Amino acid sequence: MGMSAFRKMVSCVLLSVLPGSLLAADSGAAMLYTHGVAWLNGAHVPTSSAIFTGDLVQTRSDSPANINAPGSSITVLGESLVQFEGASLKVEHGGVSVSTSKGVATTAGDVRVSPISNAWTEFNVTDTDGTVRIAALKGDLNVTDDNGTVTLAQGQETTRDEQSDQSDKSADKDKKKNKKRAAGAAPAAGGGVLDSPIAIGIGAAAIGGVTAWVLLQSSNPVSPSAPQ
């Protein structure tokens, strides 16, 4: 039985036995409901499917999808790619709208957004063109990146770079190191061993010795007309 067929069978069993809101809280499972065209791990989802930790949800630009888990309701916005991680979400591209009383956190690049408490909290996180936009709709949030953690109060919005400043600095350092190595290699390549004064002196002496030997040989030829 293929994985796709197995998932469909599991989804049918879960839908027939339990509504999505009653799925076991500790199973890391939830229900995905589509409103148009969506894919789960690359496979098209017709209407609904069980979803487990590590699964990837992708939506078309005009087709959002909903993830219902115990104590949480998550809308995956159109044209998004999101990884479901049970107690958290990872936005690869696009965005999510999260309503939770279970402290479900969302990560986008190096930025992590999490409710301050388990009180009912609603927030949006979008990640487009390297910029993460965060809106605290109900309840306060902790926003964490490489620079530390700050509190975003209810009703406020903020933006962060997807990649931390530390990552950018490391890349700059690597570029500088490569430039230094390239610059240091040039003198070694330009000055060979044969250009040194010692080598030149040795070469000149060798040429002189060979020339003298040739002259001596030519002044005393061995021939029948001038026998030794």
Secondary structure, DSSP 8 states (H G I E B T S, - for coil): --HHHHHHHHHHHHHHHS-GGGS-TTTTEEEEEESS-EEETTEE-SSEEEEETT-EEEE-TT--EEEEETTEEEEE-SS-EEEE-SSEEEEEEEEEEEEESS--EEEETTEEEEESSSS-EEEEEEEETTEEEEEEEES-EEEEETTEEEEE-TT-EEEEESS-HHHHHHHHHHHHHHHHHHHHHHHHHHS-GGGSHHHHHHHHHHHHHHHHHHHHHHHS--BTTB--
